[in-house]
Amino acid sequence: MNAANKVRPISIAVLAMGGEGGGVLADWIVDLAEHGGYLAQTTSIPGVAQRTGATIYYIELFPKMAAQAAGREPVLALAPMPGDVDVVLASELMEAGRAIQRGFVTPDRTTLITSTHRVYAMTERIALDDGRVDAGEILRACRRAAKQLHAFDMAALAEATGSVISAVLLGALAGAGVLPFQRMAFEAAIRRGGVGVAASLAAFSAAFEAAQDTTRSAPVLGPTTQSLPASSALTPPTLDGRDADAPRAVPGETLVGIPADIAQEVQQFTEPAASLARAGVERVLDYQDAEYARFYLQRLRPIRELESRHGDGSSRLLAETARQLALGMSYEDTVRVAELKIRPDRFQRVRDEVRLGEDQLLNIAEFLHPRLQEIADTLPERLGAWLLRTPWARRFVERFTRRGRVLKTSTIRGFLLLYVVASMKPWRRGSLRYKAEQTLLERWLDTVRRTAERSYALAVEVAECRNLVKGYGDTHERGRGRFDTLMQMLPQIAASDDPAGTLATLRKAALADESGAAFSAAIKQMPAPPQAAE
């Protein structure tokens, strides 16, 4: 058999989300190969959406000399096949996990190059409970699945160098040393591209060095190379901590931007409640004002006393109440939405994300669909209640709320409309929604306090049940209904053999699905209440 017939193509799969330059990266690799004596072919397979399916760019490279020796053009594949991919480049850690699921990454063959940062998938975002996938487990799966792994935070490098992640991925590919091309050939491909050359080269260089740190004299894929080199040099970053970004209060620390009396009281908390109390104060202070933050701490004082009298030393009750109370007091309403959409830092963040040039204009279109209930909630209590109970007024307002509206906040008219809504913030305390939310919070806090007198563990679970009430619209109504059901069942739950465990099981079932099927099944499995003595 002719030796040239034994040569196989080098196969490369790039998994990238929209806007990350996956197509540019594929073009760079093709240009690199064609100038380096290879035939190259690239295809793209688009995903469903940006976070429910990334676009796969598939590239195959075949040496021209081998094709000439065989006397015919090679037949190159249009899509990656499981178990037959040499290099996988993933722009985000979950995309690396998807590549492993699809069988593109194999321990006998594949070099996996991935960023370790996370962009949460739709399934993670819409989960009723904390639906985030354990990033540490994904990274461990990457180490098991790949023959050689290069993993570091490429998004941070892209941001630091003012470039896009595609340039970082190219630098990591070059630094990994698995393609038969020198560094200068990669850089020449970027220069020939002619777009954002300086920033791209800076990102390339930083990523090249980062990848070199995880590579130890790896041979390259050439015309006769059949597999990729092994590497055990990688020490992955620690990604297991789920609350790494949470604010933390340190005894004696000055809390910038917080009034002195509030900061002094926050510093009296002990960990882990201290971190959550500080984060709660910052949240409600931003949501309303300093008086509202004082009201938040006032509500926590009885819980602190209960913690000292009935606690087990863990501060779980105080910490969870501090968390849920802050979330409950900063509920989503039309005023909050409008305020967030017109903040200067939001406009700057959008400019940074799209990498707006000095000679470019930016239009931001918001899709808004407020319901009648949300409009009534924003009004003063009496007026909002009147609107909800008056049929002709409801019909009149619903004529304008049946369809959503597209509002451009980058225009004067659109900005001013949202500015007017956001300016209602000082009058929020008189709104229908405010009165209703505060009443519900007081009932919940009262239940927590009364339960803690009898069972500390059960009180912790009651505090956590407040997590069911979240979001807005239908999501809020569903969660509120399940929360009310659990509170009504509390006497029956308290009479069970393991009250805290029973409530925890029911709470998790309530968060399991939107339909409520798991919750209904869990309720049916509840033991019957004990019969009263005759």
ABEGO torsion letter per residue (X at the ends): XBAAAABBBBBBBBBBBBGAGAAAAAAAAAAAAAAAGBBBBBBBBBBABAAAEBBBBBBBBBBAAAAAAAGBBBBBBABBBBGABABBBBABAAAAAAAAAAGABBAAABBBBBBABBBBBAAAAABABBABBBAAAAAAAAAAABABBBBBBAAAAAAAAGBBAAAAAAAAAAAAGABABBAAAAAAAAAAAGBGAAAAAAAAAAAAAAAAAABBGBBBBBAABABBBBBAABBBBBAABAAAABBBBBBGBBBBGBBAAAAAAAAABBOAAAAAAAAAAAAAAAABBAAAAAAAAAAAAAAAAAAAAABAGAGAAAAAAAAAAAAAAABBBAAAAAAAAABAAAAAAAAAAAGBBAABBBBBBBBBBBBAAAAAAABBAAAAAAAAABAAAAAAAAAAAABBBBBBAABAAAAAAAAAAAAAAAAAAABAAAAAAAAAAAAAAAAAAAAAAABAAAAAAAAAAAAABBEBEAAAAAAAAAAAAAAAAAAAAAABABAAAAAAAAAAAAAABAAGAAAAAAAAABBBBBBBBX
